[in-house]
Amino acid sequence: SFTALFKQLENEKITVQINGKTEKLTIEQAILKRVMIDSVAGKSSSARLYLDTKQTILAMPDTAGMSASERNKQDQAILESFLKLLGPDLPNKKEGK
């Protein structure tokens, strides 16, 4: 399925150059790092995305003592919030609507 392929690819490791250093990151980690770096560089859309995502994360309860299922639900809520910030139609596109 497309969802399984998406999850597989986002967890694939890639090599990236950051500040002259070579790092091996998952694609998901690389994207998040890019958003944060762009925020620091003054790109307002990235800064807004970073701050809105941070606010969503801080509003979530601490995961200590949570079951794996509860943590997965929390992670899914954060991801959905992040996708909505990227574009209002992106969650629908992700679902194939």
Disulfide bonds with the S-S distance in Angstrom:
none
